[in-house]
Amino acid sequence: PPTVPPPPGPPARGSLSFHLAYLRSPLGLLRMGQLTLGAAFWVTVAANKYEGAAHFALFAAVLVWLLTLALFGLSLLGRWELVPCLGSRWLLTNLVHDLALGVGLYVAATGIMGHKTKQRSFCNLPGYSQHCPYRAYLSASICGGITACLYLFSGLYCLSRRVQDQRDII
């Protein structure tokens, strides 16, 4: 009797390697800055005593940082096509992530930390003997503001590529 050949397997994937063109691109450089300053933001907040709305600021910063790390890793390895539904729209995915999540949540987190900084300005006086989170909150506010600007720049970069009818992130 004739034998039926087995069904074809999934296409063979090449070995993993870094997509160096992405690392040198404006988006790759912006992502590295976002990851560095974003980590500085949430580590500064988490390393100091925080309460109230700072919980949301910390949550927002860590959420955006983890999503940015995932986008950076997939883009660096050139494996965004493995993401269901979003891989075919990678430029649009990066655009929405940067403008909606990155800018939106970091502006909110920076506003919260700025408000907390203002509330704690009394303890910045010389001779104050209690623990004073003023400098930590101020540092987090500055890092958050710069990070929000980096997300705005990367979102505008993705938007300009989208307007030029390009589909790739590089």
N, C-alpha and C positions, 0 to 999 in steps of 0.2 A: 504494500500500500504506500502511496506517496506520503511523505512526511511534510508537515507544515513547518516552515521556518519560524523560529521564535520572533515575537514582535521586536521591533528595533528599540534599543535602550535610549536613554536620554543622551543628547549630544555631549560629546566630550568637552570638558572645560579645560582651558589652559591652566598652567600653574599660576599661583598667586604671585603678583608682583606689584610694586608701587607704580602708580600712575604719576610719574614725575612731572609731566606737563601740568597736572592739576596743582601740585605743590607750588609750582612757580607762577601760577595764574593769580590774578587779583583775588578771586574767590578763595583759593587755597590759603593765601596769606591772611586774608580777613578772617577765615575760619580759625587759623592758629591763634590770632589775636583774641578772637571771641572766646576760645577755649581757655586761654591763659588768664585773661581778665575776668571771665565768668567764674573760673575756679577761685581766683583771688577774692571775688565778691562773696561767694558762699562760704569759703573757708574763714574769712574774716568775721562774718556774721555768726557762723556756727561755733567759732572758737571763743566767743564772748557770750556773756549772759544776755539773753534776749527774751522778750515776752510780747504778748499781744500781736499786733499786725506784722511784726518781724517774722513770725512763723510763716505767714503767707509769702513774704519777700524771700525767705530761704527756700520754701517750696517752689516758687516760681523760678528762681535762679537755678536750682538743681534740675528741675524738669527741662528747662531750656538747654542747660548745659549737656544733659544726657542725650537729648535729641540732636543737638549739634554734634556731639561726639559720634553718634550713629551716622549722621549725614557725612561727616568728615571721613569716617572710616570706610563707608561704602564708596564714596567718591575717590578716595585715595587708592583703593583697590580696584576701582573701575567695575564694581559689581552692583550698581544700582538697578540693573535689570532684574535682579533676583527679588526685588521688593514687589509684591503683588499690587497691581493697580497703579502704584505711584512710580514705579521704575520707568514706565513708558512716558511719564510726564515729569521727569526729574528736574528740569529747569523750573517748571511751575511749582513743584514741591518745595524746592529751595526758596523760591520767591515768597510763597505763602508762609513758610517757616520763618523767614527772616523778618518780613514786614508785620505779620499778624502776631506770631508768638514771640519772636526775639525782641522787636521794638516794643510791642504792647506790654509784655510782661516785665521787661527790664525797666521801662519807664515807670510802671506801677511800683516795682520793687525799689527803684531809686527814689521815688517820691516818698515811699514809706520810710526808708532809711534816712532821707533828708529831714523828714518830720521828726523822727526819733532823735536825730542829731540836734535839732533845734530844741527839743524838750530837755535834752541833757546838757545844754550849753552852760548851765549853772555850775556844773561840777568841774569845769575847765579852769576854775579860778585857782590861783596859787594858794597853797595851804589846805586844800580840800583833801581830807584824809581817807575817804571811802573809795571803793572801786569805781572808776569812772569810765564808762564805755564810749565817751564822746569821740575820742580819736578813732576807735574802731568803727563806729557808725559813720563818721566823716569819711574814712578810707573806703568803706563799703559804698557810700553814696558816690564818691568820685569814680571808683571802679565801675559801678553800675551805669553811671552816665556815659562814660567812655564806651562801655560795652554796648549800650543802646545805640550809640552813634555808629559803631562798627556794624551792627545788625542793619541799621539804616543804609549804610554804604553798600553792604553786600546785597541787600534787597534792591537797591537802585541799580546795581550792576546786573543782577538777574533780570530786572525789568527792562533795562536797556537792551539786553540780548534778546529778550522776548519780543520787544517792539521791532527789532531788526529782523525778526522772523527766523532767528537761530534757535535750534532745539537743544544744543549741548551746553554744558555749564562752562566750557573752556573756550 
